Amino acid sequence: MRRGAAEEIAGFLSFSADYRDRITAIEKFSGRDWEGVLRWMDDAGLAFYFLQKLKDTNALHILPTGVRGRLESNFVSNQLRMDDMAQRFHAINTRLNAAGVRYVVIKGFSLVPEFCRYASLRYQSDFDYLVEREDLAVARSVLREAGYKAKKSRSTKESIFLSAEREPSRSAEQYSAAAPHAVELHTDIWDDEMHGIPAMEGVFAVEQATAKHWNGISFPAQSDEDAFLLQVLHACHHLFTQWIRMSCLFEIGYFLNGRAGDEELWRRVERRVGNREVLREFVVIVSELAALVFGAPLPALVQAWGAGIRPGPRIWIENYARNWVFAELPVYQFSLLPRSKLVLFLQRQYRRSSAGGPEHVRTHRSRMSGIVSSVQRDPSLVFDADWWRRQVLIRRAVFYLLAELRYICEIPRWRWLNRRGARVVEASLDRQSAQTGKKSMNLRAATDAEVDEGAVRLS
């Protein structure tokens, strides 16, 4: 898929830009463009937001007949799926309540209507609950009794249960009511072990839940400020796992578009964040991503926090963020130097250690050994397009190894950008005191050393 086509769709969904120029560009999409864009929108979670915007702007006529039919058909399927999932959701809540489990619903249906106008516009593949640690064993038993099967999780702070043993579907199949879904039980929102970034204790708690009423169902949910902060952390989780579902940023943008001027809300957000500097910067990063991609307005509080953000994250936002958001995904097509790992420059600004890196490299290298063996046995496979399409894990291994190469090649530019930024900060600090200026030079040297360590670790 042409990256420009995806950007045209995102621009059309903007909360602030004039969509009419985008309509003209979208009308010129070729059949190949539409094939790639439809697949991208399915995976990005934007298909029905796009369809609804076309309806709102009386622009459905720009769609080829086949494209419109596919979108409309999938939307009807998703409506039926959401009706089915709402019943399952209510049944799970009833079971948890009967078992005395203390929980709060996060994400999913709790985001309607603050982050999404109505549920059938979202693609939802799971139910998420924040559960008291003492109640986790009981909650697990409730799900097993309801017919869900436990699945191994990468995180020690979540338990995953599947409605079926097969993995979730893609494209049109994912909207079927029969498609599998998951239930996730979280004892904490942020996994410091997975990301190597210190935990933010006490941000969310079950006892902070408020009653929410949606679609005739009552359940404990988060306050608006907590829901926003959780969506920020959810987005950062995906940032640091090197991909993000674009709908997550769109829904945050939808929230910002409706609440940017709500001064009382942002006072509550400020109190909840308190002196957690990392969380404050995460709010800036995610909000500015929503603004970059979807033209979301930034509240005065976020603008003030953004003015004080450290140079490293600011450099990444201004020089890498937009390119990274539209980066290629390994499930698509071959890309010579994919950009997915460029987010490591941002992640390293917060990591307390280098744990986790070598394991990913070893995993991809082990997969590469399979490629080499196959090609050695039959060199003609290199030119066999059908064979490459069938090798999903192989394509992903190649993708990530090339992404690591792109990351290493980008290190000199990243270092140069940081040196330039450090000179600006240093000049400002020198005006205050010579001692502070010396510290800024030391910080710049430390940044260079950190980048060198990353190059060695990934090479």
TAZIWO-V219536 format. One record per backbone hydrogen bond with DSSP energy under -1.0 kcal/mol. CO is the residue of the C=O (numbers start at 1). NH is the residue of the N-H. E is the energy in kcal/mol with one decimal. If there is no record, write none. Layout:
CO & NH & E
CO & NH & E
//
This chain:
2 & 6 & -1.3
3 & 7 & -2.0
4 & 8 & -2.0
5 & 9 & -1.9
6 & 10 & -2.4
7 & 11 & -2.7
8 & 12 & -2.2
9 & 13 & -1.6
11 & 14 & -1.3
19 & 23 & -1.9
20 & 24 & -1.7
21 & 25 & -1.7
22 & 26 & -2.9
23 & 27 & -2.3
26 & 29 & -1.8
30 & 34 & -2.4
31 & 35 & -2.0
32 & 36 & -2.0
33 & 37 & -3.0
34 & 38 & -2.7
35 & 39 & -1.3
36 & 40 & -2.5
37 & 41 & -3.1
38 & 42 & -2.0
39 & 43 & -2.1
40 & 44 & -2.6
41 & 45 & -1.2
41 & 46 & -1.8
41 & 47 & -1.0
44 & 247 & -2.4
46 & 50 & -2.5
47 & 51 & -2.0
48 & 52 & -2.4
49 & 53 & -2.1
50 & 54 & -2.1
51 & 55 & -1.9
52 & 56 & -2.8
53 & 57 & -1.8
54 & 59 & -3.2
55 & 58 & -1.3
59 & 62 & -1.8
60 & 63 & -1.7
64 & 68 & -2.7
65 & 69 & -2.5
66 & 70 & -2.0
67 & 71 & -2.4
68 & 72 & -2.7
69 & 73 & -2.4
70 & 74 & -2.5
71 & 75 & -2.1
72 & 76 & -2.1
73 & 77 & -2.1
74 & 78 & -2.4
75 & 79 & -2.3
76 & 80 & -1.9
77 & 81 & -2.3
78 & 82 & -2.9
79 & 83 & -2.0
80 & 84 & -2.2
81 & 85 & -3.0
82 & 86 & -2.3
83 & 87 & -1.6
84 & 88 & -2.0
85 & 89 & -3.0
86 & 90 & -2.3
87 & 91 & -2.0
88 & 92 & -2.5
89 & 93 & -2.5
90 & 94 & -2.3
91 & 95 & -2.1
92 & 96 & -2.7
93 & 97 & -2.8
94 & 98 & -2.3
95 & 99 & -1.7
96 & 101 & -2.3
97 & 100 & -1.2
102 & 132 & -1.9
104 & 130 & -2.8
107 & 110 & -1.8
108 & 111 & -1.9
109 & 112 & -1.4
111 & 115 & -3.4
118 & 121 & -1.8
119 & 122 & -1.9
125 & 182 & -2.0
127 & 184 & -3.3
128 & 106 & -2.1
129 & 186 & -3.5
130 & 104 & -1.7
132 & 135 & -1.6
133 & 136 & -1.2
135 & 139 & -2.5
136 & 140 & -2.6
137 & 141 & -2.0
138 & 142 & -2.2
139 & 143 & -1.9
140 & 144 & -2.3
141 & 145 & -2.5
142 & 146 & -1.2
143 & 148 & -2.4
144 & 147 & -1.5
149 & 162 & -3.2
157 & 187 & -2.3
159 & 185 & -2.7
160 & 151 & -2.9
161 & 183 & -2.8
162 & 149 & -2.7
171 & 174 & -1.2
172 & 175 & -1.4
173 & 176 & -1.5
176 & 179 & -1.4
181 & 163 & -2.7
182 & 127 & -1.9
183 & 161 & -2.4
184 & 129 & -2.4
185 & 159 & -2.3
186 & 131 & -3.2
191 & 195 & -1.8
192 & 196 & -1.7
196 & 352 & -3.2
200 & 203 & -1.1
205 & 208 & -1.5
206 & 209 & -1.9
210 & 221 & -3.4
212 & 219 & -2.2
214 & 217 & -2.5
217 & 214 & -2.9
219 & 212 & -2.5
220 & 105 & -3.1
221 & 210 & -3.3
223 & 227 & -2.7
224 & 228 & -2.2
225 & 229 & -2.1
226 & 230 & -2.7
227 & 231 & -2.2
228 & 232 & -1.9
229 & 233 & -2.2
230 & 234 & -2.7
231 & 235 & -2.3
232 & 236 & -2.2
233 & 237 & -2.5
234 & 238 & -1.7
235 & 239 & -2.3
236 & 240 & -2.5
238 & 243 & -2.2
239 & 242 & -1.5
245 & 248 & -2.1
246 & 250 & -2.0
247 & 251 & -2.8
248 & 252 & -1.7
249 & 253 & -2.5
250 & 254 & -2.4
251 & 255 & -1.9
252 & 256 & -2.7
253 & 257 & -2.8
254 & 258 & -1.5
255 & 259 & -1.9
256 & 260 & -2.0
259 & 262 & -2.0
261 & 263 & -1.4
262 & 266 & -1.8
263 & 267 & -1.7
264 & 268 & -1.9
265 & 269 & -2.3
266 & 270 & -2.3
267 & 271 & -2.0
268 & 272 & -2.4
269 & 273 & -2.4
270 & 274 & -2.2
273 & 276 & -2.0
275 & 277 & -1.4
276 & 280 & -2.1
277 & 281 & -2.3
278 & 282 & -2.3
279 & 283 & -2.2
280 & 284 & -1.7
281 & 285 & -2.8
282 & 286 & -2.6
283 & 287 & -2.3
284 & 288 & -2.6
285 & 289 & -1.9
286 & 290 & -2.3
287 & 291 & -1.8
288 & 292 & -2.8
289 & 293 & -2.5
290 & 294 & -2.0
290 & 296 & -1.2
291 & 295 & -1.4
294 & 15 & -3.2
299 & 303 & -2.3
300 & 304 & -2.3
301 & 305 & -2.5
302 & 306 & -2.6
303 & 307 & -1.7
306 & 309 & -1.1
310 & 314 & -1.8
311 & 315 & -2.8
312 & 316 & -2.1
313 & 317 & -2.6
314 & 318 & -2.3
315 & 319 & -1.9
316 & 320 & -2.6
316 & 321 & -1.8
320 & 324 & -2.8
321 & 325 & -2.5
322 & 326 & -1.5
324 & 327 & -2.1
329 & 332 & -1.8
339 & 342 & -1.9
341 & 344 & -2.0
342 & 345 & -1.2
343 & 347 & -2.5
344 & 348 & -2.4
346 & 349 & -1.6
347 & 350 & -1.8
347 & 351 & -1.6
354 & 357 & -1.2
356 & 360 & -1.2
357 & 361 & -1.6
358 & 362 & -2.8
359 & 363 & -2.3
360 & 364 & -2.3
361 & 365 & -2.4
362 & 366 & -2.5
363 & 367 & -1.8
364 & 368 & -2.0
365 & 369 & -1.7
367 & 371 & -1.2
368 & 372 & -2.5
369 & 373 & -2.3
370 & 374 & -2.1
371 & 375 & -2.6
372 & 376 & -2.5
373 & 377 & -1.9
374 & 378 & -2.0
378 & 381 & -2.2
379 & 382 & -1.6
380 & 383 & -1.5
381 & 384 & -1.7
384 & 388 & -2.0
385 & 389 & -2.1
386 & 390 & -1.6
387 & 391 & -1.0
390 & 392 & -1.6
391 & 395 & -3.0
392 & 396 & -2.3
393 & 397 & -2.4
394 & 398 & -2.8
395 & 399 & -2.7
396 & 400 & -2.8
397 & 401 & -2.2
398 & 402 & -2.5
399 & 403 & -2.2
400 & 404 & -2.2
401 & 405 & -1.8
402 & 406 & -2.4
403 & 407 & -2.3
404 & 408 & -2.4
405 & 409 & -2.6
406 & 410 & -1.4
410 & 414 & -2.5
411 & 415 & -2.9
412 & 416 & -2.4
413 & 417 & -2.7
414 & 418 & -2.2
415 & 419 & -2.5
416 & 420 & -2.5
417 & 421 & -2.4
418 & 422 & -2.9
419 & 423 & -2.2
420 & 424 & -1.6
421 & 425 & -2.3
422 & 426 & -3.2
423 & 427 & -2.5
424 & 428 & -1.8
425 & 429 & -2.7
426 & 430 & -2.7
429 & 432 & -1.4
429 & 433 & -2.5
433 & 437 & -1.5
434 & 438 & -1.8
435 & 439 & -1.6
436 & 440 & -1.6
437 & 441 & -1.5
438 & 442 & -1.9
439 & 443 & -2.1
440 & 444 & -1.9
441 & 445 & -2.1
442 & 446 & -2.2
443 & 447 & -1.9
444 & 448 & -1.8
445 & 449 & -2.0
446 & 450 & -2.1
447 & 451 & -2.0
448 & 452 & -2.3
449 & 453 & -2.1
450 & 454 & -1.8
451 & 455 & -1.9
452 & 456 & -2.1
453 & 457 & -2.4
454 & 458 & -1.8
455 & 459 & -1.3
//
